[in-house]
């Protein structure tokens, strides 16, 4: 179980929902919510210290999820530049070890 869960809420701090608060308390996981820039910095410091920390970080600016997923499946037709144009067909899975 993690010592702390850090949530980054994008460019601005957003208050957690009551449901999130109840769920985290029910699991016994302490959490902190902050803007994503500060959340990432805090996560990295705690991780460097060897702490058992997990995080979920929203992007600073909204993205069009449907458009991003579409460009991943058909990169040659996409008008986007950058990471959303990844060609996943070149990725391979590591082979499973025969020993064991």
Secondary structure in CASP SS format (residue, H / E / C, confidence):
PFRMAT SS
TARGET T0000
AUTHOR 0000-0000-0000
METHOD secondary structure of the structure
MODEL  1
X C 1.00
X C 1.00
X C 1.00
X E 1.00
X E 1.00
X E 1.00
X E 1.00
X E 1.00
X C 1.00
X C 1.00
X C 1.00
X C 1.00
X C 1.00
X C 1.00
X C 1.00
X C 1.00
X C 1.00
X H 1.00
X H 1.00
X H 1.00
X H 1.00
X H 1.00
X H 1.00
X H 1.00
X H 1.00
X H 1.00
X H 1.00
X C 1.00
X C 1.00
X C 1.00
X E 1.00
X E 1.00
X E 1.00
X E 1.00
X C 1.00
X H 1.00
X H 1.00
X H 1.00
X H 1.00
X H 1.00
X H 1.00
X H 1.00
X H 1.00
X H 1.00
X H 1.00
X H 1.00
X H 1.00
X H 1.00
X C 1.00
X C 1.00
X C 1.00
X C 1.00
X E 1.00
X E 1.00
X E 1.00
X E 1.00
X E 1.00
X C 1.00
X C 1.00
X C 1.00
X C 1.00
X C 1.00
X C 1.00
X C 1.00
X H 1.00
X H 1.00
X H 1.00
X H 1.00
X H 1.00
X H 1.00
X H 1.00
X H 1.00
X H 1.00
X C 1.00
X H 1.00
X H 1.00
X H 1.00
X C 1.00
X C 1.00
X C 1.00
X C 1.00
X C 1.00
X H 1.00
X H 1.00
X H 1.00
X C 1.00
X C 1.00
X H 1.00
X H 1.00
X H 1.00
X C 1.00
X C 1.00
X C 1.00
X C 1.00
X C 1.00
X C 1.00
X C 1.00
X C 1.00
X C 1.00
X C 1.00
END
